[in-house]
């Protein structure tokens, strides 16, 4: 089994190599300009990178002629068009004509020809005279395509214009209906409303293993708790990116809950808004019991090293020097303890810590703890420590 990346206009070479394998088990090869040899009959993963004037019929021909061994398919469409060139209207007509028969046919040719397909990634971007346009109509293209693969487990959906997406009002019911085996979903740049994401998590027949999504403040109070309750035992990869430019609403207690509820977690990436995450502190992270002993990738922001009301009280009483010294000592202790906690994760290979400028002085003082703990962690392959 192998994978291939095809960048058009070399599609005719690939199509000629694939076509014989619909009726023959023999192995054919095709050689691109880079002298890469492709054995199409054992194709496992295929990525189609489409640029320029490409008809949708050609794309369908590629998919329809893939061998039944194919398990992973990625279609990337990038179009920069000018007036008089291709337009969204022409594509919409082609899409509607090509896939109209899918709506009334449960046993489509795609499903028969690609019985092993488990992973589908659809990525498209287009611009018409500098303005973004949407070439994909959900009901005419995406939903009929999803209906072809009821055993699909992994789905990536790129940017859909907000007018068509409508917060996921039609997308989420379609996923629940057509993709009952789905365990990993990447919503890309799309913002699914809190209500529809809640329904998605509740209506899926099994727990999710992977979720990548953009979030709003309402997610943290309603969606995250039900996600951890329903999918905590199965969740392996979680990427949360907060939208907006104002103050972040992500708190350290939310991250602590994730670390404490997901024993199979391998990847945790939490990206707050552009402004510093003022409410993510070490105390909450350290007070939680981390059950994710198999964590491989951790990417979080930290703004507060210590939260000690007694320091503020001493400062108010005029004991500012003592308060600062005590808080600095506690900060060094907390950072050292945090580094030791990270070192106990035997599978951690990627670490990305974004410290706020408010933590800079304390982090700088902890050079010994950094060198004694993190730098002696032999399994780390990539580490980033930065101010943000």
Secondary structure in CASP SS format (residue, H / E / C, confidence):
PFRMAT SS
TARGET T0000
AUTHOR 0000-0000-0000
METHOD secondary structure of the structure
MODEL  1
X C 1.00
X E 1.00
X E 1.00
X E 1.00
X E 1.00
X E 1.00
X E 1.00
X C 1.00
X C 1.00
X C 1.00
X H 1.00
X H 1.00
X H 1.00
X H 1.00
X H 1.00
X H 1.00
X H 1.00
X H 1.00
X H 1.00
X H 1.00
X H 1.00
X H 1.00
X C 1.00
X C 1.00
X C 1.00
X C 1.00
X C 1.00
X C 1.00
X E 1.00
X E 1.00
X E 1.00
X C 1.00
X C 1.00
X C 1.00
X C 1.00
X C 1.00
X E 1.00
X E 1.00
X E 1.00
X H 1.00
X H 1.00
X H 1.00
X E 1.00
X E 1.00
X E 1.00
X E 1.00
X E 1.00
X E 1.00
X E 1.00
X E 1.00
X E 1.00
X C 1.00
X C 1.00
X C 1.00
X C 1.00
X H 1.00
X H 1.00
X H 1.00
X H 1.00
X H 1.00
X H 1.00
X H 1.00
X H 1.00
X H 1.00
X C 1.00
X C 1.00
X C 1.00
X C 1.00
X C 1.00
X C 1.00
X C 1.00
X E 1.00
X E 1.00
X E 1.00
X E 1.00
X E 1.00
X E 1.00
X E 1.00
X E 1.00
X E 1.00
X E 1.00
X C 1.00
X C 1.00
X C 1.00
X C 1.00
X C 1.00
X C 1.00
X H 1.00
X H 1.00
X H 1.00
X H 1.00
X H 1.00
X H 1.00
X H 1.00
X H 1.00
X H 1.00
X H 1.00
X H 1.00
X H 1.00
X H 1.00
X H 1.00
X H 1.00
X H 1.00
X H 1.00
X C 1.00
X C 1.00
X C 1.00
X C 1.00
X H 1.00
X H 1.00
X H 1.00
X H 1.00
X H 1.00
X C 1.00
X C 1.00
X C 1.00
X C 1.00
X C 1.00
X E 1.00
X E 1.00
X E 1.00
X E 1.00
X E 1.00
X E 1.00
X E 1.00
X E 1.00
X E 1.00
X E 1.00
X C 1.00
X C 1.00
X E 1.00
X E 1.00
X C 1.00
X C 1.00
X C 1.00
X C 1.00
X C 1.00
X H 1.00
X H 1.00
X H 1.00
X H 1.00
X H 1.00
X H 1.00
X H 1.00
X H 1.00
X H 1.00
X H 1.00
X C 1.00
X C 1.00
X C 1.00
X C 1.00
X C 1.00
X C 1.00
X E 1.00
X E 1.00
X E 1.00
X E 1.00
X C 1.00
X C 1.00
X C 1.00
X C 1.00
X H 1.00
X H 1.00
X H 1.00
X H 1.00
X H 1.00
X H 1.00
X H 1.00
X C 1.00
X C 1.00
X H 1.00
X H 1.00
X H 1.00
X H 1.00
X H 1.00
X H 1.00
X H 1.00
X H 1.00
X C 1.00
X C 1.00
X C 1.00
X C 1.00
X C 1.00
X E 1.00
X E 1.00
X E 1.00
X C 1.00
X C 1.00
X C 1.00
X C 1.00
X C 1.00
X C 1.00
X C 1.00
X H 1.00
X H 1.00
X H 1.00
X H 1.00
X H 1.00
X H 1.00
X H 1.00
X H 1.00
X H 1.00
X H 1.00
X C 1.00
X C 1.00
X C 1.00
X C 1.00
X C 1.00
X C 1.00
X E 1.00
X E 1.00
X E 1.00
X E 1.00
X E 1.00
X E 1.00
X C 1.00
X H 1.00
X H 1.00
X H 1.00
X H 1.00
X H 1.00
X H 1.00
X H 1.00
X H 1.00
X H 1.00
X H 1.00
X H 1.00
X H 1.00
X H 1.00
X H 1.00
X H 1.00
X C 1.00
X C 1.00
X C 1.00
X C 1.00
X C 1.00
X E 1.00
X E 1.00
X E 1.00
X E 1.00
X E 1.00
X E 1.00
X C 1.00
X C 1.00
X C 1.00
X C 1.00
X C 1.00
X C 1.00
X C 1.00
X C 1.00
X C 1.00
X H 1.00
X H 1.00
X H 1.00
X H 1.00
X H 1.00
X H 1.00
X H 1.00
X H 1.00
X H 1.00
X H 1.00
X C 1.00
X C 1.00
X C 1.00
X C 1.00
X C 1.00
X E 1.00
X E 1.00
X E 1.00
X E 1.00
X E 1.00
X C 1.00
X C 1.00
X C 1.00
X C 1.00
X C 1.00
X C 1.00
X C 1.00
X C 1.00
X C 1.00
X E 1.00
X H 1.00
X H 1.00
X H 1.00
X H 1.00
X H 1.00
X H 1.00
X C 1.00
X C 1.00
X C 1.00
X C 1.00
X C 1.00
X C 1.00
X C 1.00
X C 1.00
X C 1.00
X E 1.00
X E 1.00
X E 1.00
X E 1.00
X E 1.00
X E 1.00
X C 1.00
X E 1.00
X C 1.00
X C 1.00
X C 1.00
X C 1.00
X H 1.00
X H 1.00
X H 1.00
X H 1.00
X H 1.00
X H 1.00
X H 1.00
X H 1.00
X C 1.00
X C 1.00
X C 1.00
X H 1.00
X H 1.00
X H 1.00
X H 1.00
X H 1.00
X H 1.00
X H 1.00
X H 1.00
X H 1.00
X H 1.00
X H 1.00
X H 1.00
X H 1.00
X H 1.00
X H 1.00
X H 1.00
X H 1.00
X H 1.00
X H 1.00
X H 1.00
X H 1.00
X H 1.00
X H 1.00
X H 1.00
X C 1.00
X C 1.00
X C 1.00
X C 1.00
X C 1.00
X C 1.00
X E 1.00
X E 1.00
X E 1.00
X E 1.00
X E 1.00
X E 1.00
X C 1.00
X H 1.00
X H 1.00
X H 1.00
X H 1.00
X H 1.00
X H 1.00
X H 1.00
X H 1.00
X H 1.00
X C 1.00
X H 1.00
X H 1.00
X H 1.00
X H 1.00
X H 1.00
X H 1.00
X C 1.00
X H 1.00
X H 1.00
X H 1.00
X C 1.00
X C 1.00
X C 1.00
X C 1.00
X C 1.00
X E 1.00
X E 1.00
X E 1.00
X E 1.00
X E 1.00
X E 1.00
X C 1.00
END
